[in-house]
Each structure stands twice: as C-alpha cells, then as structure tokens.
C-alpha cells in the first residue's frame, strides 16, 4: 500500500478489470457499494451530509477529468 489511497484503489480496480470476464458496470456497482459502506461508518446524523459530499465530489472529479472545468483546490492527480 502506498500513501495515496486514491492510487491504491485505482490499482485494485484496474487489476480486477484486467480479468477475462471483467464487467465495468459490475465493478462500478461494487465501488459504489463500498462507498455506501464507508458512509455508513459515520454517525447517522452525518450520513446525509457525507452522501451529498460524495455526489458533489463525483461530479467535480468527473468534470475535471474530462476537461470541462479546471481542477480546484480539492483536485488530486
């Protein structure tokens, strides 16, 4: 494991997708399920806020990566 959780997660996902029967839709669903599990670790009062932040960050990251907007202060690599 490296110091970059984002990089470690992407490496695991890429290895899974290298398989002969890799299914991108299924892999996306599994990553989303993991995110839901992570959100559920928070106290119930914080879960809605974390869900909203996750959706906002997904949109932001997607727009940055397709070049529709410039990377902001939360931009990674």
Secondary structure, DSSP 8 states (H G I E B T S, - for coil): --S-HHHHHHHHHHHHHTSTT--HHHHHHHHHHHHHHHHTTS-HHHHHHHHHHHHHHHHHHHHHHTTSS---TT---
